[in-house]
Amino acid sequence: MADRRERHSRKVETTHSVAASHSANGHQRKTFHSHQPSGKDKSSMLSELERQDVAEQVETIKDEDGQSGQSGQAEHETEACWSAVASHERQRSKDSEGSQEGWTAAAKEKPPDVANAFDLGDLTGLLDSRAVEIPKDMKPLKERLLVPTEDDEVYLQNMLADRIKEGQGEFMMEIGLQDDGSSMGLSREELDQALATIGQVAQKLDAAYSIIYQKDTPASKSIAAVAGESGKRDSVKTKLNANGHDTTGHVAYIMIRQHPASVDKLLEIRVAVVGNVDAGKSTLLGVLTKNVLDDGRGKARVNLFRHKHEVQSGRTSSVGMEILGFDNKSVPITHVDEKHPGGARKMTWDDICHKASKVLSFIDLAGHERYLKTTVFGMTGFAPDFVMLMIGANAGIIGMTKEHLGLALSLSIPVFVVITKIDMCPANVLEDTIKQLTKILKSPGCRKIPMFVKTEEDVVLTAQNFVSERLCPIFQISNVTGEGLDYLRLFMNVLPAQGAYDVNEPFEFQITDTFSVPFVGTVVSGVVMSGVCHTGDNMLIGPDSLGHFERTSIRSIQRKRVNVPIAYAGQSASFALKKVKRSQLRKGMVMLSAPEKDDKDTSHLPKAYRTFEAEVLVLYHSTTIGQKYQAMLHCGNVRQTARISHMDTPILRTGDRARVQFEFIKNPEYLKLGSRLIFREGRTKGIGKVTQLLA
């Protein structure tokens, strides 16, 4: 017994020493962030780093015990430690209450010690990602900008073209910093000359630039604001200065955006707007898209409602859509026509799309608990790139706010928070709301870094590093006085494209709504998940109640109510179809590329499945889940009740994982391996992934 205690003590000391060495080795983590990968690559690299940390700790324990001939017993004890941690997490999920314990309990799986190891030093490495190795014989960027030759202009043009293509039509550039991140030491006149050079080169690419923010030195103001403590703030400044960056000269952050040749090339970012009822979601969208302030009684939201009962009650019950455009000079394009400032003429979606170079599509979702099914369908079926969580300053985090936050976390969608009604909220109530929000975002279920946006510098830093999934920008606005709206508009202007869609894959279109338009026929709307399609292409649409797919062809294509000849992956579009009636269609169907009629090979034909297997995690359930349990299942645009036909464990409780076979109650559905799913029933919530398609 004494030997076991001694081995256990030695094991704990070794683990702590390994953890301390990893936390002290800030250079490795900073190098990891400096490559600036994409959002998905960054999250996978982060998880790989954490796995290496844990693996090295376990290997150290094995080696330590192996010297005394006890390696097998050390491995057994290590597994027992992880089992105890998992048991503790399950018990904490059971003891937590309401909806917060549900969605956020295990949205992302990480060991507790690794999850808490993210410190401000990691954030500094993440934000300070400009330090890259460049050849010493390369001509400095400062000389290319101030005294450009023909070769320099070609170099700059190729550089801008590559960056524009990488950013899907736009990118943020820092004028005043070298490629390695050091300051150019530009004077005001030299900065103007550099901007003129960039403007001339961008004009050749049918692009333009706009100055987002200027500063005299690359100060660490925004990063220090995240620290919140004087000791951490000083350490951040020390790290930034230790990189050898010169802190003199003028720096300008500019947005370079290319005007698309046609509407089908228009950059689109989808933002889902969620929050509790009466948080001001529809009102904010009315203020942003109509360019008018609210009167405090809901005047700005009236034009957004789709049904008469919504106007009467003031509550959204369906999925609404609104757009906000920005041209290549970052000027907002709203429904107000500048040629008719009195409001005699309103700009249509067609007008906005032809003038804009970038469009934000807002998905206005319902906040009332009664319409939760519609809200979940909007979050899963419309494939939003970002989620805007609305919180009323006077009400705080109540009702469905935690539910919607947990839903975004479970779907791994980046979230930014907007606190509204600050003009009518007492200072002490607003302070309590902010404290409550900060506590929830820093909790183990969220693991977010709240950052209050109060300057243009904060906007630039948060928007360009938002894909890290750790930062959570927080805005405080008033729809009546207009306070804070400029920062929110600027943030949406510089928000980068998030989705990664492949146009080379076979065509797949998820149907989220169906219509019957006079003189046009049957119309379906949704999101193109992969591939490309043209007007006149033959398609397969289904599955029907028997699991069959019917042939159809595309009569016409519209994007943002504008006729286009082609639709690409990642775009939301509407298709007018031939040879199909609306009564044959429903939400949840898909439209796929059709093989040639004389092709007798049926192996590549799509197939619908009624039964499938998935790995699930029960986030919250008041009692136990067994076979024949029924719940509403959401998987992409699929929304249908499913029954559990088989489990690899007798029962499931909160925090349990299992392999479960689901069976759809009504219709077979088109599913893909690896798709993420959500099932819910009352307060019961769970997430999972499709692992096997059965029948």
Protein Blocks (a to p, Z undefined) as FASTA:
>chain_A
ZZmmmmmmmmmmmmmmmmmmmmmmmmlmmmmmmnopafklmmmmmmmmmmmmmmmmmmmm
mmmmmmnopmmmmmmmmmmmmmmmmmmmmmmmmmpgcjllmmmmmmpgcdfklmmmpcfk
lmmmmmmmmbccddfkbccfklmmmmccfklmmmmmmmmmmmmmmnoopacddehiafko
paehiafklmmmmmmmmmmmmmmnopacddfbdcfbdcfklmmmmnopaklmmmmmmmmm
mnopacedjddddddddddfbfklpccdddddeddehklpmmmmmmmmnopacehnopmm
mmmpmbfklmmnopafbdcdddddddfkopacdfbdfklmnopaccdfklmmmmpmbdcd
dddddfbfklmmmmmmmmmmnopabdcddddfklopghjlmmmmmmmmmnopacddddeh
klmpcfklmmmmmmmmmmmmmpmklopacdddfbfklmmmmmmmmmnomaccdddddfkl
opoklmmmmmmmmpccfbdcdfkbccddddfbdcddehkbpcdddddfbdcddehiacdd
dddfkopacddddfbdceehiacfbdcehiacddddehiafklgcehiacdddddfklmb
fklpccddfbdcdddddfbdfbbcdehiacdddehjbccddddfbdcbfbdcehiacddd
dddfkbccdddehiacdddehjbccddddfbdfZZ
